[in-house]
């Protein structure tokens, strides 16, 4: 029984060391200023070593934004703003947020 708990503890520890994908993505768009705002929720213990690494924004198959991050602002989330000149109502955006250790969260957003 002790061996089972020890093994379970080791497995859980390894999973935590490896990381996890961001858990939530809040997307909004200011149609007057043409600014896309992303709030990426990614709970981490140390935002220097474990953080959102890459943000990508696509429209159709066209890449509009790629940003590489070296850390998060805090242990809970990162907020990013992007000006998208030429963005119009009805455009379907795909936003991807990738952890520097493992996992990617992807979400579609339709500009209204």
Helices and strands as residue ranges (DSSP letters): H 2-18, E 24-30, E 35-41, E 52-59, E 62-68, E 77-83, E 92-99, E 104-110
